[in-house]
Amino acid sequence: MHYLLVVLAYLIGALPFGFITAKLVSGQDIRMLGSGNIGATNVSRVLGGKWGLIVLLLDACKGLLPVWGLPLLAMSPDDPNFLHLKVACGMATIIGHMFPCYLGFKGGKGVATSLGVVLMLGPWATLTAFVVFALTVVYTRYVSLSSILASLAFGGMQLYQLRPNPFSAETWSLAAFSLFIPALIILRHRTNIGRLMRGEEPRFKTKKEKQEGTSGTE
């Protein structure tokens, strides 16, 4: 039963909402546009901020709901293994988004889906990550860098909260998650890291800035 729930979490995480949204809105394959990523950032750049926000919310919800609901189908929250099952479902959901079976195992970078997962697993660490993300976006306008630093902030804060023995029998899965997921997000951003180092990474622009840039080139 537990294994089936983890598989179901993967299948939910693999739902490519960015790809589906782009198909419904424009009839185009989002993988052939912009950066080629199916996540909210690329959808926002290609289709506009409204659609990017919708994809962001959908991806976050597909991370949150399996972690919240699926473990309840198998055990009580008082069960000592309840946290471990929540973590397993969360990891499966994120991996599903990154490597979706519906799109040949080529998916997004997992940031929005991870947000939904970590909201259920570590709300205070998630708040820390959100503050780091927001401040980095404001000061640098690099969404990729903000995502990387936010994932590291989450992992660091969560491990700090689990001290003095994060790898105890009760919390080892959450501690492992706090190391594994930031590492995976960084790995998925390796091309962005290369562009950042070369000074080629595009910065986030508001709608007004895009309009001013367009009018300036006419």
NUVOVEX-871783 format. One record per residue: x, y, z of N, C-alpha, C in turn; residue in one letter; residue number from 0. Coordinates in nm, 4 decimals. Example, Ala and Ser with C-alpha at 12.3 -4.5 7.8 and 13.67 -1.06 7.14 Angstrom:
REM NUVOVEX-871783
SITE     n_east    n_north       n_up    ca_east   ca_north      ca_up     c_east    c_north       c_up   rotor   kolnu
SITE     1.3190    -0.5690     0.7800     1.2300    -0.4500     0.7800     1.3200    -0.3300     0.7800       A       0
SITE     1.2850    -0.2250     0.7080     1.3670    -0.1060     0.7140     1.2900     0.0030     0.7870       S       1
This chain:
REM NUVOVEX-871783
SITE     n_east    n_north       n_up    ca_east   ca_north      ca_up     c_east    c_north       c_up   rotor   kolnu
SITE     0.0825    -0.1214     0.0000     0.0000     0.0000     0.0000     0.0854     0.1257     0.0000       M       0
SITE     0.1885     0.1258     0.0855     0.2742     0.2426     0.0947     0.3465     0.2689    -0.0369       H       1
SITE     0.3954     0.1623    -0.0989     0.4666     0.1771    -0.2254     0.3740     0.2288    -0.3352       Y       2
SITE     0.2513     0.1838    -0.3347     0.1550     0.2304    -0.4342     0.1270     0.3797    -0.4172       L       3
SITE     0.1234     0.4277    -0.2941     0.1014     0.5700    -0.2688     0.2190     0.6532    -0.3195       L       4
SITE     0.3384     0.6014    -0.3021     0.4572     0.6728    -0.3520     0.4549     0.6778    -0.5045       V       5
SITE     0.4161     0.5684    -0.5686     0.4042     0.5674    -0.7149     0.2975     0.6661    -0.7600       V       6
SITE     0.1855     0.6691    -0.6895     0.0787     0.7643    -0.7230     0.1274     0.9075    -0.7072       L       7
SITE     0.2065     0.9332    -0.6033     0.2630     1.0671    -0.5837     0.3512     1.1054    -0.7023       A       8
SITE     0.4310     1.0101    -0.7501     0.5141     1.0359    -0.8685     0.4281     1.0715    -0.9891       Y       9
SITE     0.3216     0.9959    -1.0116     0.2355     1.0186    -1.1279     0.1664     1.1546    -1.1194       L      10
SITE     0.1314     1.1965    -0.9989     0.0729     1.3297    -0.9816     0.1774     1.4364    -1.0083       I      11
SITE     0.2967     1.4177    -0.9541     0.4046     1.5143    -0.9756     0.4438     1.5259    -1.1212       G      12
SITE     0.4263     1.4175    -1.1967     0.4660     1.4166    -1.3372     0.3686     1.4916    -1.4276       A      13
SITE     0.2531     1.5293    -1.3752     0.1568     1.6031    -1.4572     0.2202     1.7337    -1.5051       L      14
SITE     0.2380     1.7535    -1.6364     0.3122     1.8694    -1.6890     0.2211     1.9902    -1.7115       P      15
SITE     0.1882     2.0595    -1.6046     0.0921     2.1686    -1.6155     0.1411     2.2819    -1.7060       F      16
SITE     0.2710     2.3073    -1.7085     0.3233     2.4099    -1.7984     0.3025     2.3722    -1.9435       G      17
SITE     0.3306     2.2471    -1.9758     0.3111     2.1964    -2.1118     0.1635     2.2007    -2.1494       F      18
SITE     0.0769     2.1538    -2.0589    -0.0668     2.1510    -2.0854    -0.1220     2.2913    -2.1037       I      19
SITE    -0.0817     2.3829    -2.0157    -0.1310     2.5215    -2.0236    -0.0924     2.5864    -2.1541       T      20
SITE     0.0325     2.5696    -2.1951     0.0781     2.6296    -2.3207     0.0022     2.5726    -2.4399       A      21
SITE    -0.0247     2.4427    -2.4362    -0.0999     2.3796    -2.5447    -0.2413     2.4351    -2.5531       K      22
SITE    -0.3051     2.4503    -2.4366    -0.4430     2.4988    -2.4339    -0.4527     2.6458    -2.4723       L      23
SITE    -0.3550     2.7255    -2.4302    -0.3604     2.8699    -2.4524    -0.3155     2.9076    -2.5926       V      24
SITE    -0.2051     2.8481    -2.6376    -0.1461     2.8907    -2.7650    -0.1384     2.7805    -2.8699       S      25
SITE    -0.1634     2.6570    -2.8297    -0.1505     2.5463    -2.9222    -0.0064     2.5088    -2.9509       G      26
SITE     0.0876     2.5684    -2.8765     0.2294     2.5451    -2.9018     0.2903     2.4556    -2.7944       Q      27
SITE     0.4041     2.3997    -2.8293     0.4798     2.3151    -2.7378     0.5781     2.4056    -2.6631       D      28
SITE     0.5570     2.4242    -2.5328     0.6406     2.5151    -2.4552     0.7870     2.4715    -2.4572       I      29
SITE     0.8116     2.3437    -2.4847     0.9498     2.2944    -2.4898     1.0256     2.3481    -2.6105       R      30
SITE     0.9519     2.4012    -2.7080     1.0133     2.4586    -2.8274     1.0246     2.6106    -2.8191       M      31
SITE     0.9864     2.6674    -2.7053     0.9825     2.8129    -2.6905     1.0660     2.8577    -2.5716       L      32
SITE     1.1192     2.9791    -2.5807     1.1955     3.0350    -2.4697     1.3133     2.9477    -2.4330       G      33
SITE     1.3217     2.9171    -2.3026     1.4314     2.8334    -2.2542     1.4068     2.6856    -2.2800       S      34
SITE     1.2840     2.6516    -2.3214     1.2499     2.5122    -2.3445     1.2028     2.4385    -2.2207       G      35
SITE     1.1996     2.5081    -2.1070     1.1573     2.4468    -1.9821     1.0052     2.4503    -1.9699       N      36
SITE     0.9471     2.3509    -1.9011     0.8024     2.3452    -1.8868     0.7527     2.4139    -1.7605       I      37
SITE     0.8425     2.4786    -1.6866     0.8051     2.5402    -1.5599     0.7421     2.6777    -1.5737       G      38
SITE     0.7027     2.7321    -1.4583     0.6293     2.8586    -1.4538     0.7105     2.9756    -1.5080       A      39
SITE     0.8404     2.9772    -1.4854     0.9226     3.0904    -1.5308     0.9205     3.1020    -1.6822       T      40
SITE     0.9400     2.9912    -1.7510     0.9391     2.9957    -1.8976     0.7997     3.0252    -1.9515       N      41
SITE     0.6970     2.9690    -1.8878     0.5594     2.9990    -1.9286     0.5322     3.1479    -1.9148       V      42
SITE     0.5799     3.2074    -1.8056     0.5612     3.3513    -1.7843     0.6295     3.4325    -1.8929       S      43
SITE     0.7491     3.3931    -1.9305     0.8234     3.4665    -2.0333     0.7562     3.4549    -2.1702       R      44
SITE     0.7013     3.3371    -2.1994     0.6468     3.3108    -2.3317     0.5012     3.3553    -2.3443       V      45
SITE     0.4198     3.3228    -2.2445     0.2759     3.3482    -2.2531     0.2292     3.4679    -2.1712       L      46
SITE     0.3128     3.5132    -2.0777     0.2731     3.6251    -1.9934     0.2639     3.5853    -1.8474       G      47
SITE     0.2725     3.6864    -1.7616     0.2769     3.6623    -1.6181     0.1541     3.5921    -1.5632       G      48
SITE     0.0363     3.6206    -1.6184    -0.0866     3.5574    -1.5687    -0.0798     3.4061    -1.5815       K      49
SITE    -0.0371     3.3587    -1.6976    -0.0305     3.2148    -1.7197     0.0843     3.1528    -1.6408       W      50
SITE     0.1929     3.2278    -1.6255     0.3026     3.1789    -1.5431     0.2597     3.1598    -1.3989       G      51
SITE     0.1790     3.2539    -1.3473     0.1298     3.2430    -1.2102     0.0365     3.1234    -1.1946       L      52
SITE    -0.0481     3.1004    -1.2949    -0.1388     2.9852    -1.2900    -0.0593     2.8548    -1.2849       I      53
SITE     0.0439     2.8443    -1.3688     0.1272     2.7238    -1.3690     0.2000     2.7093    -1.2360       V      54
SITE     0.2482     2.8201    -1.1819     0.3159     2.8180    -1.0519     0.2239     2.7603    -0.9449       L      55
SITE     0.0995     2.8077    -0.9408     0.0046     2.7605    -0.8404    -0.0302     2.6134    -0.8609       L      56
SITE    -0.0495     2.5745    -0.9872    -0.0812     2.4345    -1.0157     0.0347     2.3426    -0.9767       L      57
SITE     0.1569     2.3831    -1.0100     0.2729     2.3011    -0.9762     0.2926     2.2933    -0.8253       D      58
SITE     0.2676     2.4048    -0.7550     0.2796     2.4042    -0.6091     0.1733     2.3140    -0.5468       A      59
SITE     0.0512     2.3197    -0.6006    -0.0574     2.2362    -0.5477    -0.0306     2.0883    -0.5696       C      60
SITE     0.0284     2.0533    -0.6834     0.0552     1.9108    -0.7082     0.1701     1.8619    -0.6196       K      61
SITE     0.2451     1.9541    -0.5603     0.3436     1.9155    -0.4599     0.2819     1.9054    -0.3220       G      62
SITE     0.1921     1.9969    -0.2907     0.1324     2.0031    -0.1574     0.0315     1.8923    -0.1315       L      63
SITE    -0.0592     1.8709    -0.2257    -0.1718     1.7813    -0.2014    -0.1318     1.6351    -0.1777       L      64
SITE    -0.0388     1.5776    -0.2570    -0.0005     1.4388    -0.2292     0.0632     1.4212    -0.0909       P      65
SITE     0.1443     1.5178    -0.0489     0.2092     1.5072     0.0818     0.1065     1.5186     0.1939       V      66
SITE     0.0073     1.6016     0.1723    -0.0978     1.6207     0.2721    -0.1955     1.5029     0.2761       W      67
SITE    -0.2405     1.4573     0.1594    -0.3504     1.3627     0.1565    -0.3146     1.2166     0.1461       G      68
SITE    -0.2146     1.1812     0.0666    -0.1880     1.0391     0.0406    -0.1492     0.9601     0.1658       L      69
SITE    -0.0613     1.0126     0.2532    -0.0266     0.9336     0.3725    -0.1464     0.9028     0.4615       P      70
SITE    -0.2467     0.9896     0.4598    -0.3651     0.9670     0.5431    -0.4449     0.8463     0.4963       L      71
SITE    -0.4246     0.8039     0.3719    -0.4936     0.6862     0.3209    -0.4353     0.5567     0.3771       L      72
SITE    -0.3154     0.5645     0.4342    -0.2467     0.4434     0.4777    -0.2281     0.4334     0.6286       A      73
SITE    -0.2199     0.5464     0.6978    -0.1896     0.5406     0.8404    -0.2348     0.6659     0.9126       M      74
SITE    -0.2331     0.6590     1.0429    -0.2693     0.7719     1.1274    -0.1499     0.8657     1.1422       S      75
SITE    -0.1756     0.9958     1.1588    -0.0651     1.0893     1.1836     0.0159     1.0559     1.3082       P      76
SITE    -0.0405     0.9765     1.3983     0.0313     0.9372     1.5201     0.1285     0.8225     1.4960       D      77
SITE     0.1189     0.7600     1.3799     0.2083     0.6491     1.3487     0.3518     0.7019     1.3371       D      78
SITE     0.4503     0.6351     1.3973     0.5895     0.6827     1.3911     0.6461     0.6874     1.2494       P      79
SITE     0.5837     0.6166     1.1565     0.6310     0.6173     1.0178     0.5572     0.7178     0.9305       N      80
SITE     0.4662     0.7932     0.9899     0.3852     0.8866     0.9115     0.4731     0.9920     0.8435       F      81
SITE     0.5685     1.0492     0.9169     0.6582     1.1496     0.8583     0.7387     1.0896     0.7444       L      82
SITE     0.7855     0.9672     0.7623     0.8669     0.9047     0.6577     0.7861     0.8855     0.5291       H      83
SITE     0.6581     0.8497     0.5434     0.5739     0.8333     0.4249     0.5461     0.9682     0.3590       L      84
SITE     0.5273     1.0726     0.4395     0.5085     1.2064     0.3843     0.6305     1.2486     0.3031       K      85
SITE     0.7473     1.2251     0.3586     0.8713     1.2615     0.2890     0.8853     1.1818     0.1600       V      86
SITE     0.8552     1.0518     0.1655     0.8659     0.9684     0.0455     0.7715     1.0175    -0.0637       A      87
SITE     0.6492     1.0530    -0.0262     0.5536     1.1058    -0.1243     0.6022     1.2392    -0.1800       C      88
SITE     0.6596     1.3223    -0.0929     0.7113     1.4519    -0.1379     0.8254     1.4371    -0.2360       G      89
SITE     0.9180     1.3477    -0.2054     1.0309     1.3256    -0.2949     0.9836     1.2691    -0.4285       M      90
SITE     0.8873     1.1773    -0.4230     0.8353     1.1178    -0.5467     0.7666     1.2229    -0.6329       A      91
SITE     0.6956     1.3144    -0.5696     0.6269     1.4197    -0.6443     0.7260     1.5106    -0.7148       T      92
SITE     0.8298     1.5509    -0.6446     0.9315     1.6384    -0.7037     1.0038     1.5677    -0.8178       I      93
SITE     1.0414     1.4437    -0.7952     1.1081     1.3671    -0.9009     1.0154     1.3499    -1.0210       I      94
SITE     0.8861     1.3326    -0.9938     0.7898     1.3234    -1.1022     0.7870     1.4479    -1.1880       G      95
SITE     0.7936     1.5656    -1.1242     0.7952     1.6900    -1.2011     0.9240     1.7023    -1.2832       H      96
SITE     1.0354     1.6659    -1.2232     1.1633     1.6788    -1.2920     1.1798     1.5767    -1.4039       M      97
SITE     1.1258     1.4567    -1.3820     1.1424     1.3476    -1.4786     1.0058     1.2838    -1.5065       F      98
SITE     0.9171     1.3564    -1.5772     0.7802     1.3071    -1.5984     0.7734     1.1963    -1.7038       P      99
SITE     0.7066     1.0887    -1.6682     0.6915     0.9781    -1.7623     0.6076     1.0183    -1.8824       C     100
SITE     0.5234     1.1207    -1.8672     0.4363     1.1643    -1.9765     0.5112     1.2403    -2.0857       Y     101
SITE     0.6305     1.2908    -2.0544     0.7065     1.3700    -2.1517     0.8461     1.3128    -2.1740       L     102
SITE     0.8559     1.1825    -2.1716     0.9854     1.1208    -2.1968     1.0874     1.1470    -2.0885       G     103
SITE     1.0411     1.1693    -1.9659     1.1260     1.1901    -1.8490     1.2102     1.3178    -1.8587       F     104
SITE     1.1611     1.4160    -1.9356     1.2286     1.5454    -1.9461     1.1319     1.6531    -1.8989       K     105
SITE     1.1519     1.6995    -1.7752     1.0570     1.7921    -1.7155     1.1195     1.9218    -1.6688       G     106
SITE     1.0581     1.9808    -1.5668     1.1009     2.1101    -1.5152     1.2087     2.0977    -1.4088       G     107
SITE     1.2352     2.2092    -1.3441     1.3442     2.2134    -1.2468     1.2970     2.1938    -1.1039       K     108
SITE     1.1675     2.1849    -1.0847     1.1148     2.1378    -0.9574     1.0962     2.2398    -0.8483       G     109
SITE     1.1155     2.3682    -0.8776     1.1119     2.4681    -0.7713     0.9702     2.4875    -0.7177       V     110
SITE     0.8735     2.5101    -0.8072     0.7365     2.5342    -0.7622     0.6777     2.4103    -0.6953       A     111
SITE     0.7023     2.2930    -0.7520     0.6534     2.1700    -0.6913     0.7188     2.1469    -0.5558       T     112
SITE     0.8474     2.1762    -0.5460     0.9166     2.1648    -0.4177     0.8567     2.2599    -0.3146       S     113
SITE     0.8143     2.3775    -0.3600     0.7514     2.4730    -0.2683     0.6288     2.4116    -0.2023       L     114
SITE     0.5429     2.3480    -0.2832     0.4249     2.2841    -0.2266     0.4608     2.1741    -0.1288       G     115
SITE     0.5633     2.0961    -0.1605     0.6057     1.9865    -0.0737     0.6590     2.0390     0.0586       V     116
SITE     0.7501     2.1362     0.0517     0.8147     2.1817     0.1747     0.7200     2.2608     0.2641       V     117
SITE     0.6155     2.3188     0.2064     0.5148     2.3842     0.2900     0.4530     2.2853     0.3878       L     118
SITE     0.4400     2.1603     0.3458     0.3829     2.0571     0.4315     0.4869     1.9944     0.5246       M     119
SITE     0.6114     1.9915     0.4811     0.7141     1.9231     0.5595     0.7866     2.0148     0.6574       L     120
SITE     0.8052     2.1411     0.6210     0.8802     2.2324     0.7078     0.8390     2.3755     0.6848       G     121
SITE     0.7276     2.4195     0.7432     0.6768     2.5544     0.7156     0.7722     2.6669     0.7541       P     122
SITE     0.8425     2.6541     0.8665     0.9335     2.7616     0.9067     1.0559     2.7684     0.8160       W     123
SITE     1.1065     2.6523     0.7781     1.2180     2.6498     0.6829     1.1730     2.7029     0.5474       A     124
SITE     1.0474     2.6763     0.5118     0.9925     2.7280     0.3861     0.9824     2.8793     0.3903       T     125
SITE     0.9415     2.9342     0.5036     0.9346     3.0804     0.5190     1.0732     3.1417     0.5011       L     126
SITE     1.1740     3.0788     0.5596     1.3118     3.1261     0.5428     1.3517     3.1242     0.3961       T     127
SITE     1.3194     3.0147     0.3275     1.3528     3.0025     0.1857     1.2811     3.1087     0.1039       A     128
SITE     1.1548     3.1361     0.1371     1.0782     3.2370     0.0630     1.1402     3.3751     0.0790       F     129
SITE     1.1829     3.4094     0.1995     1.2462     3.5399     0.2229     1.3748     3.5505     0.1420       V     130
SITE     1.4555     3.4437     0.1427     1.5802     3.4434     0.0650     1.5497     3.4575    -0.0832       V     131
SITE     1.4495     3.3851    -0.1317     1.4121     3.3929    -0.2732     1.3693     3.5350    -0.3093       F     132
SITE     1.2804     3.5931    -0.2294     1.2276     3.7260    -0.2597     1.3373     3.8313    -0.2598       A     133
SITE     1.4230     3.8287    -0.1604     1.5304     3.9276    -0.1519     1.6277     3.9133    -0.2685       L     134
SITE     1.6593     3.7891    -0.3055     1.7531     3.7672    -0.4159     1.6931     3.8132    -0.5479       T     135
SITE     1.5640     3.7859    -0.5698     1.4981     3.8326    -0.6916     1.4984     3.9841    -0.6985       V     136
SITE     1.4667     4.0489    -0.5863     1.4601     4.1952    -0.5834     1.5960     4.2567    -0.6155       V     137
SITE     1.7018     4.2006    -0.5593     1.8340     4.2624    -0.5742     1.9101     4.2164    -0.6987       Y     138
SITE     1.8790     4.0976    -0.7509     1.9553     4.0486    -0.8667     1.8707     4.0301    -0.9918       T     139
SITE     1.7391     4.0065    -0.9767     1.6470     3.9752    -1.0867     1.6789     3.8414    -1.1537       R     140
SITE     1.7558     3.7576    -1.0870     1.7844     3.6239    -1.1401     1.6958     3.5226    -1.0681       Y     141
SITE     1.5977     3.4676    -1.1393     1.5088     3.3683    -1.0783     1.5860     3.2403    -1.0476       V     142
SITE     1.6753     3.2008    -1.1362     1.7515     3.0771    -1.1165     1.8384     3.0856    -0.9914       S     143
SITE     1.9114     3.1952    -0.9770     1.9958     3.2130    -0.8584     1.9102     3.2172    -0.7320       L     144
SITE     1.7970     3.2835    -0.7403     1.7060     3.2921    -0.6257     1.6564     3.1540    -0.5856       S     145
SITE     1.6251     3.0704    -0.6836     1.5769     2.9355    -0.6567     1.6850     2.8501    -0.5905       S     146
SITE     1.8066     2.8627    -0.6396     1.9177     2.7853    -0.5833     1.9431     2.8246    -0.4383       I     147
SITE     1.9505     2.9556    -0.4123     1.9774     3.0025    -0.2765     1.8624     2.9695    -0.1826       L     148
SITE     1.7400     2.9758    -0.2340     1.6241     2.9418    -0.1514     1.6263     2.7942    -0.1119       A     149
SITE     1.6636     2.7073    -0.2045     1.6694     2.5640    -0.1722     1.7759     2.5365    -0.0663       S     150
SITE     1.8880     2.6050    -0.0771     1.9932     2.5899     0.0236     1.9485     2.6440     0.1592       L     151
SITE     1.8739     2.7552     0.1563     1.8232     2.8135     0.2805     1.7262     2.7183     0.3492       A     152
SITE     1.6393     2.6558     0.2690     1.5464     2.5588     0.3263     1.6219     2.4441     0.3924       F     153
SITE     1.7158     2.3853     0.3185     1.7894     2.2722     0.3727     1.8651     2.3067     0.4994       G     154
SITE     1.9305     2.4220     0.4989     2.0062     2.4636     0.6158     1.9175     2.4877     0.7368       G     155
SITE     1.8056     2.5583     0.7172     1.7152     2.5869     0.8278     1.6496     2.4603     0.8808       M     156
SITE     1.6116     2.3696     0.7907     1.5464     2.2467     0.8356     1.6419     2.1613     0.9175       Q     157
SITE     1.7661     2.1494     0.8735     1.8644     2.0725     0.9496     1.8919     2.1388     1.0847       L     158
SITE     1.8918     2.2710     1.0864     1.9112     2.3437     1.2126     1.7970     2.3141     1.3095       Y     159
SITE     1.6748     2.3087     1.2577     1.5602     2.2810     1.3426     1.5590     2.1379     1.3955       Q     160
SITE     1.6217     2.0472     1.3213     1.6250     1.9072     1.3626     1.7406     1.8753     1.4573       L     161
SITE     1.8227     1.9737     1.4897     1.9352     1.9517     1.5793     1.8853     1.9061     1.7165       R     162
SITE     1.9611     1.8339     1.7985     2.1036     1.8037     1.7790     2.1286     1.6738     1.7012       P     163
SITE     2.0219     1.5987     1.6708     2.0399     1.4709     1.6029     1.9420     1.4598     1.4872       N     164
SITE     1.9706     1.5283     1.3760     1.8745     1.5278     1.2644     1.8499     1.3900     1.2047       P     165
SITE     1.9457     1.2995     1.2164     1.9310     1.1666     1.1572     1.8872     1.0629     1.2605       F     166
SITE     1.8022     1.1071     1.3521     1.7449     1.0142     1.4493     1.6432     0.9240     1.3791       S     167
SITE     1.5972     0.8215     1.4476     1.5015     0.7275     1.3890     1.3710     0.7967     1.3509       A     168
SITE     1.3367     0.9040     1.4225     1.2110     0.9736     1.3968     1.2186     1.0716     1.2808       E     169
SITE     1.3374     1.1291     1.2549     1.3458     1.2401     1.1582     1.4483     1.2203     1.0475       T     170
SITE     1.5081     1.1019     1.0380     1.6165     1.0840     0.9411     1.5708     1.1109     0.7974       W     171
SITE     1.4465     1.0752     0.7659     1.3987     1.0935     0.6280     1.3885     1.2415     0.5929       S     172
SITE     1.3436     1.3231     0.6874     1.3338     1.4664     0.6630     1.4718     1.5290     0.6510       L     173
SITE     1.5672     1.4811     0.7307     1.7045     1.5299     0.7206     1.7649     1.4948     0.5850       A     174
SITE     1.7420     1.3722     0.5404     1.7927     1.3314     0.4096     1.7279     1.4123     0.2990       A     175
SITE     1.5976     1.4370     0.3100     1.5258     1.5209     0.2135     1.5875     1.6607     0.2081       F     176
SITE     1.6238     1.7147     0.3231     1.6783     1.8508     0.3311     1.8152     1.8623     0.2656       S     177
SITE     1.8820     1.7511     0.2453     2.0099     1.7494     0.1735     1.9911     1.7141     0.0264       L     178
SITE     1.9060     1.6161     0.0010     1.8918     1.5610    -0.1339     1.8217     1.6575    -0.2291       F     179
SITE     1.7112     1.7173    -0.1866     1.6337     1.8019    -0.2770     1.7086     1.9293    -0.3172       I     180
SITE     1.7729     2.0022    -0.2238     1.8535     2.1164    -0.2702     1.9630     2.0751    -0.3691       P     181
SITE     2.0259     1.9609    -0.3431     2.1302     1.9136    -0.4354     2.0711     1.8845    -0.5729       A     182
SITE     1.9520     1.8249    -0.5756     1.8875     1.7923    -0.7027     1.8457     1.9190    -0.7768       L     183
SITE     1.7947     2.0177    -0.7032     1.7561     2.1449    -0.7661     1.8775     2.2152    -0.8250       I     184
SITE     1.9876     2.2135    -0.7530     2.1113     2.2734    -0.8055     2.1565     2.2001    -0.9309       I     185
SITE     2.1489     2.0684    -0.9286     2.1877     1.9892    -1.0460     2.1004     2.0248    -1.1655       L     186
SITE     1.9705     2.0427    -1.1434     1.8794     2.0759    -1.2520     1.9028     2.2176    -1.3050       R     187
SITE     1.9713     2.3000    -1.2264     2.0006     2.4379    -1.2680     2.1442     2.4523    -1.3205       H     188
SITE     2.2077     2.3412    -1.3543     2.3484     2.3497    -1.3932     2.3701     2.4360    -1.5178       R     189
SITE     2.2763     2.4322    -1.6127     2.2921     2.5181    -1.7304     2.2754     2.6656    -1.6926       T     190
SITE     2.1852     2.6934    -1.5989     2.1680     2.8309    -1.5513     2.2935     2.8789    -1.4800       N     191
SITE     2.3544     2.7900    -1.4032     2.4773     2.8262    -1.3321     2.5857     2.8631    -1.4327       I     192
SITE     2.5943     2.7856    -1.5401     2.6913     2.8170    -1.6453     2.6657     2.9530    -1.7067       G     193
SITE     2.5375     2.9844    -1.7337     2.5045     3.1158    -1.7913     2.5309     3.2282    -1.6917       R     194
SITE     2.5056     3.2020    -1.5642     2.5337     3.3031    -1.4619     2.6830     3.3345    -1.4582       L     195
SITE     2.7640     3.2324    -1.4656     2.9093     3.2509    -1.4603     2.9605     3.3251    -1.5835       M     196
SITE     2.8906     3.3069    -1.6974     2.9310     3.3757    -1.8205     2.8629     3.5115    -1.8361       R     197
SITE     2.7735     3.5452    -1.7440     2.6998     3.6711    -1.7537     2.5941     3.6701    -1.8609       G     198
SITE     2.5418     3.5507    -1.8958     2.4447     3.5379    -2.0041     2.3040     3.5045    -1.9549       E     199
SITE     2.2860     3.4877    -1.8250     2.1551     3.4490    -1.7720     2.0571     3.5665    -1.7822       E     200
SITE     1.9389     3.5450    -1.8420     1.8417     3.6543    -1.8527     1.7854     3.6912    -1.7160       P     201
SITE     1.7648     3.8205    -1.6959     1.7064     3.8684    -1.5708     1.5552     3.8756    -1.5827       R     202
SITE     1.4885     3.8605    -1.4699     1.3433     3.8737    -1.4662     1.3045     4.0193    -1.4920       F     203
SITE     1.2045     4.0386    -1.5785     1.1576     4.1724    -1.6096     1.0091     4.1842    -1.5821       K     204
SITE     0.9675     4.2989    -1.5279     0.8256     4.3236    -1.5091     0.7615     4.3541    -1.6440       T     205
SITE     0.6286     4.3528    -1.6475     0.5565     4.3815    -1.7715     0.5898     4.5212    -1.8221       K     206
SITE     0.6020     4.6177    -1.7297     0.6348     4.7547    -1.7682     0.7735     4.7619    -1.8307       K     207
SITE     0.8689     4.6902    -1.7704     1.0050     4.6904    -1.8239     1.0102     4.6256    -1.9614       E     208
SITE     0.9308     4.5195    -1.9826     0.9254     4.4562    -2.1141     0.8701     4.5529    -2.2186       K     209
SITE     0.7652     4.6256    -2.1812     0.7054     4.7221    -2.2742     0.8012     4.8343    -2.3062       Q     210
SITE     0.8737     4.8823    -2.2045     0.9711     4.9890    -2.2278     1.0850     4.9409    -2.3170       E     211
SITE     1.1256     4.8134    -2.2967     1.2320     4.7571    -2.3804     1.1893     4.7410    -2.5244       G     212
SITE     1.0625     4.7019    -2.5426     1.0094     4.6859    -2.6782     0.9986     4.8203    -2.7484       T     213
SITE     0.9456     4.9220    -2.6788     0.9299     5.0537    -2.7389     1.0650     5.1169    -2.7684       S     214
SITE     1.1656     5.0802    -2.6883     1.2985     5.1375    -2.7088     1.3674     5.0840    -2.8316       G     215
SITE     1.3206     4.9663    -2.8794     1.3852     4.9080    -2.9965     1.3100     4.9401    -3.1255       T     216
SITE     1.1949     5.0070    -3.1130     1.1188     5.0385    -3.2329     1.1769     5.1603    -3.3047       E     217
